[in-house]
Amino acid sequence: MASESHHKENLHNLQLEDEGQHRNPSEVKMSQIVLPCHANHCGELSIGQLLKWMDCTACLSAERHAGCPCVTASVDDIYFEHTIGVGQVVNIKAKVNRAFNSSMEVGIEVSCEDLYSGRHWRVCQAFATFVAKRTDANKVQLRQVVPCTHQEQVEHSLAAERRRMRLIHHDIMQDLLNNKTFQRSISEENHDEDEALPTERTRVESVELVLPPHANHQVNTFGGQIMAWMENVATIAASRLCHDHPTLRAIDMFHFRGPSQVGDRLVLKAIVNNTFKNSMEVGVCAEAYHGDEPLRHINSAFMTFEVLDEKGRPCPLPPIKPEPQEGQRRYQEALARKKIRLDRKYIISCKQTEVPLSVPWDTSNQVYLSYNNVSALKMLAAKNNWDLCSKKNNVSLYTVEESQSLCFRVEFEMEIPAQRAFILLSDISRRHEWDQHYTDPYVIALRSVALPSHPPTEEFHRGEVVCAGFTIYEVSKSVSKISYYNQASPEVLPYISTDIAGLSSSFYSIFCACRQYLLDNIISTSAFTPSAL
């Protein structure tokens, strides 16, 4: 379920041409032509250099919104889809998606342009969190971002979901490591000891002196500069394993644990944690010290590399033999990160039209399934080609037919505060009070998932729900517009075709019952406060 009570109805009805006319006030663009000094041995832009440009652009966007200096706090997963060659142009666009108290999420889009052919292509997308830092002692309270287009509304809503995932990322990791099934899968792994390479030979340690060109106007080391140095030592570690030139494909979500200043010495350490047939994970740690003080942990990152053949296909990599204790811990955590990384990429990073049906479900990916459903629901609600099929006593049924799915929306207005409607409709344990088709009040999937206990069979064709849920708009202080959305595969059509054709009133009956349920429960002594789902 998603609540949009704070959005006005006129935002919901924005036309497509508004998207082209509007420019986010926090938006910053940077264009750089790739010179030989920016490139690696293959004539391709160094990822380290790209990270510096991305961090700089995002920081300028954050500071434009905050009106004061900002520092990089974290960056979500980055997947590099294409490389960039010498002579091509890198176009980077950054804008603030949402502001919280003193932090904000900045969305970053990177594309490449070939000046000779005029061709453009996407390189990567990233979401970075920046924290505003005032020079005086006053506490920072950022002004809220007001979304003005459909896409900005979507990103504004999803920014809260991404923030929730960042906060629980560590817990998800620990839960997976403690999962007995996962532990059993690790113990069953069998590598030929004769073929396995010791990880110790991949270990790299390097030191960098932080100079004024490496720092921002606050004399703090640029986050992008630190990431560039980390990428350098990670590449060396990966090269020592494969004896070739590896290609960086992804960087896992990472957090900056503390600042570094001009004059610091940064000690960078890297080692290959694990190999996965055609890829390897390299762990990198950055620590800082000044004079005789002890080392300070600045950042840790995990980078995925591949080795490509002449045709651009990933080459197989040898297994590794981890060191006892710490090496074994890194080995197991790398397996857990791979599982989480695939869940996030499979469920979140795909475009909504590319998300496959029958997404496998388990406890480690339920957070990402929730995120994906909210994202899909917001995309569904933003469609402007809904057709009105029927209307009865202010209950309207709309549909959108697509090649691979059928979408329908049932909508009505009633006198109930939006916040109260959100509380009642989000209480799944009470849904059976108004929905006769909802027989199990304690288990719900807001999109269809595949359970290992119920595999597909040839004699049955499964109908699946791609996404489903409510949006609640505040028409006035006492009136709400409530819309239910459902996007289903064609196999579901026989069960709802009579309603869509106007030959049945079961939808109408259910929503009359829903409306009555809300009316009966408008007043409550419950102190429950809703949170964004």
Sequence and secondary structure as in RCSB ss.txt:
>XXXX:A:sequence
MASESHHKENLHNLQLEDEGQHRNPSEVKMSQIVLPCHANHCGELSIGQLLKWMDCTACLSAERHAGCPCVTASV
DDIYFEHTIGVGQVVNIKAKVNRAFNSSMEVGIEVSCEDLYSGRHWRVCQAFATFVAKRTDANKVQLRQVVPCTH
QEQVEHSLAAERRRMRLIHHDIMQDLLNNKTFQRSISEENHDEDEALPTERTRVESVELVLPPHANHQVNTFGGQ
IMAWMENVATIAASRLCHDHPTLRAIDMFHFRGPSQVGDRLVLKAIVNNTFKNSMEVGVCAEAYHGDEPLRHINS
AFMTFEVLDEKGRPCPLPPIKPEPQEGQRRYQEALARKKIRLDRKYIISCKQTEVPLSVPWDTSNQVYLSYNNVS
ALKMLAAKNNWDLCSKKNNVSLYTVEESQSLCFRVEFEMEIPAQRAFILLSDISRRHEWDQHYTDPYVIALRSVA
LPSHPPTEEFHRGEVVCAGFTIYEVSKSVSKISYYNQASPEVLPYISTDIAGLSSSFYSIFCACRQYLLDNIIST
SAFTPSAL
>XXXX:A:secstr
 EE TTS HHHHT  HHHHHH   TT EEEEEE  GGGB TTSBB HHHHHHHHHHHHHHHHHHHHSS EEEEEE
  EE  S  BTT EEEEEEEEEEE SSEEEEEEEEEEE TTT  EEEEEEEEEEEEE  SSSS          SH
HHHHHHHHHHHHHHHHHHHHHHHHHHHT HHHHHHHHT    TTT EEGGGG EEEEEE  GGGB TTSBB HHH
HHHHHHHHHHHHHHHHHSS  EEEEE  EEB S  BTT EEEEEEEEEEEETTEEEEEEEEEEE TTS  EEEEE
EEEEEE B TTS B     EE  TTHHHHHHHHHHHHHHHHHHHIIIIIS GGG  SSEE  TTTHHHHHHHHHH
HHHHHHT S  EEEEEETTEEEEEEE SS EEEEEEEEESS HHHHHHHHT GGGGGGT TT   TT   SS EE
 TTS   TT     EEEEEEEEEESSSS EEEEEEEEE GGGHHHHHHHHTTS  HHHHHHHHHHHHHHHTSS  
        
